[in-house]
């Protein structure tokens, strides 16, 4: 039989352990609630175009890892991403946490699902996927250290059969119409040489752009094959309008742009470029989320 003093010690230790566990659970619940509230405000700030608040929510060395896009790091790069994202016409972005796990007093992991929709020249487009966010507590406030969404929207599984008849177009007799997708400046012209750019299947089109025409930062869900027909076309790649990434292309030059790769361009003199790809040809402002 154990001495009474030993039993009392065990009881005191057990009570202290229970109290400590209860305090830890309460603290974690409080942190989980704070992270959920910060995520809700993050969504409201995106809807309100409040880029300053979004940047402030991230750590100074925060990392963004978007699907099929280069890694982004640091406050300046985060600001550039969201400056463009909030300009996307009709953007509706919503995510729901599946689990928030507070792994230490200063770190937490959140994962869940997201949905996104926005306007394009071909109508409303939608995306969905999963995400992981790593949180870090700094000066008593939770901040985003890493944001890694991953789309689950599949690419088209099949394409329509190719046409069996020959198709010809005389360059001097092309029909041009206005090219003015949401977020693009006026003044551009488009001529479709083959196929329907806004339906599944192969297409060939040409763009005629006046001197100085600026194509804003955007991306496509499929690859883009570009040949310069006339004039000079300046391409830049990356998640922001960084002129140091630009390069001038002359008549006869060719550029392949991978799917979901953000890019921008400018015409020097009147320029004509030919674009080939698999539809639908979607022009999405900003960078993929």
N, C-alpha and C positions, 0 to 999 in steps of 0.2 A: 504493500500500500504506500502511495506517494505521500510525503509530508505535506501538511496544509500550506506551508509557505511556497512549496513548489507549484501546487495547484493554483495558488493566488497569482504567482508570477506568470503562469501560462494564461490565466484568464486576462490579466492586465495586458500581456503581449498580444493576445488575440483581439482584444478590444481596440488596441492601438492600430493593429493591422487593418481591421475592418474600417476604422475611421480614416486611415490613410487611403485605402482603396476607394472609399466613398468620396473623399475629397478629390482624388485623381479623376474619378468618373465624372464628378460635377464639373471639374476644370475642363475636361475634354469636351463635355457637352456644351459648355460655354464657348469654347473655341470653335467647335463645329458650327454652332449657331452664328458666330461672328464671321466665319468663312462663307457660310451660305448667304448671309446678308451682304457681304462684300461682292459676292458673285451676282446677286440680284441687282445691286447698284451698278455694277460693271455693265450689265445688259441695258439698264436704263440710260447710262451714259452713252452707249453706242447709239441708241435710238435718238438721243438728244444731241448727237454730234459733239459731245463734250470730250474732246481729245485730251485736253489738259488733265482732266480727272482720270482718264484711262491710263495715261502715262504715269501719273502719280501713284496709281495702284500697283504698278510693276516695280520691281527692284531695279537699281541702276544698271545691273548686268543681266537683266532678264533675257531669256532665250525664247524665240518663237520658232516652232518646227511645224510648218504647214505642209500638207500633202503635196508631193511633187514640186517643191519649191525650195530655193536655197535657205539655209539657216539664217535667222536674223538675231542679232544680239545687241543689247544696249539701248538706252533711252532714246537716242536720236533715231535709230532704226525703227524702234517701236512706234515712235511718233509718225515717221514717214508712212509706215504701214497703215495706221489708223487714219491719217489725213486722207489717204486715198479710199480706204474702206467706207468711211461715212459718206462719201460722195456717190457710192453705188446707187443708182436709181431704184427706189422701191425696196431697199434692203430691209428684211425682217430676219433677225437672228435671235434664236432662243436655245438655251441649253438647260438640261435638267441633271443635277448630280445624282448618280446612283449610290455613291458612297463617299464619305469624307472621313479619312483616317488621320487623326492627330498622332504622328509618330514620335514626337518629342515636344517639349515646351516651346520650341521655335520652328518646328517643321511639320508639314502636313501634306497629304496626298489626296487629291480629289479625282474621280473619274465618273463619266456619265455619257450622255448622248446629246447631240445637237441637231437642229433643223435650221435651214436657211432658204430664203427665197429672195428674188430680186428681178427687176425688169431687164429685158434684152430686146434687140430689134425683132427677134422671132417670138416674143411673148414672155410670159412669166416663167422663170427657171427655178428649179428647186434642187437642194442638195441636203444630204443627211449623213451622219457619221458618229463616231465615238471621239472622246477627247480625254486627255490627262492633263491636270494642272498640278504643279508642285508649288506649295505655298511656303513662305518664310516669314516668321514674325520679326519685325524690326521696330524697335522703340514702342513695343506694345501693340503694334498694328500688323495685320496680316497683309502680305504683299505677294504678287505673282512672280515666282522665280523662273517658271517654265510653263509654256502653254503649247500643247501638242495635239491639235485636232487631226483626225484622220477620216477622210471621206469613205463611205461604204457604197456610194452610188456607182453602179457598174457602167463601164463603157458599152456602147452598142455591141450586141453579140454578133449580129449579122448585118450585112449591107445588101441593098438591092442589087439585082443582076445588072451587069453592064449592058448598055445599048448595043445592038448588033449593027446599026447603020452608021455610016460615016457622017460626021458633023463638021461643017466648015464655017468660018467667020472671016469676012474681009475686014482687015484692020481699019480701012477708010470708011466702012459702013456700019461700025458698031453703034448700038443705041445706048446712050448714057442717061442715067437718072440720078437724082440727088442722093448723096451718101451722107446721112445725118443721124447716126445712132444716138441714143441718149448719152450725154456726156461728151460727145465729139463736136468739134466746132463745125459751123456750116462751111460750104464752099467745095466739099469733095464730091466727086462723081463716081458712079459704079456702073459697070457693064458686065453682065453675066454671059460668059462664052459657052458654058456647058453645065448641065445639071441644075439642081436647085440648091443653093447654098444653105437654105434654112430647113432642109429635109435630110434624112439619112441618105448617104450615097456620095459618090465622088462629084466634085464641082471644080470649075475653073472660072475665075472672075478677074476683072481688072479694076484698079482704082486709079482715078486721075485726080491729082491733088495740086492746088495752086502753090506758088512760091511761099515758103514759110509755114505751110500747114503743119500743125502739131498734132500728132496722134497721141492721146494721153496714155498713161500707164494702164495696161490691161492684160488679159490672158485669155486663152482658149482651152476648152476641155479636150481638144484634139490637136495633133500636130499641124503646122502651117508651113507651106513651101512657097517661098517668095522669090520671084525673079524681077530684077529691075529692067524695064523696057526702055524708058527714057528718063532724062533728068538725073538728079542725084538724090539718093534716099539714105538718110542717116538713121541707123538703128542703135538703140541702147537696151541693155538687158539688166535685170535686177529688180529688187523690191522697192526701189525709189527712183525718182528722176535724177539720176546721177550722170551728168554729162561725161564724166571720165570713162564711162563704159561705152560711149558712143563710137561708132565707126561709119564712115561714109562708103556707100556702095554705088557703083556706076553702071551704066547700061550693060547688060549681059551678066552682071554679078548675081549670085544666088545665095539665099539664106534659108536655112532650115531652123524653125523655132519649135522646140519640143512642147508637148502638151503641158498645160498648166504652168508654163514658164512666163512670168511677167516681163513685158517689154514695152518700149515706146519708140516713136520715130518722128522724123521731121523731113519735109521736102525742101530741097534747095533748087530753086527754079521750079517750073511746072514739071512734075514727076508722074510717071505712069508705072505702076507695079502690077505684076500678075501673081495672083494667089491661087494655089491649088491645095485641096485637102479633102477630107471626108466630113460631110455635114452631119448634123446641123452646125453651121458656122456661127458660133456664139461669141460675142464680144463682151467680156466681163470686166468692168472697170476695177482698178486696184489690183490686189493680189489674192490668190486663193486662201480661203479660211479653212 
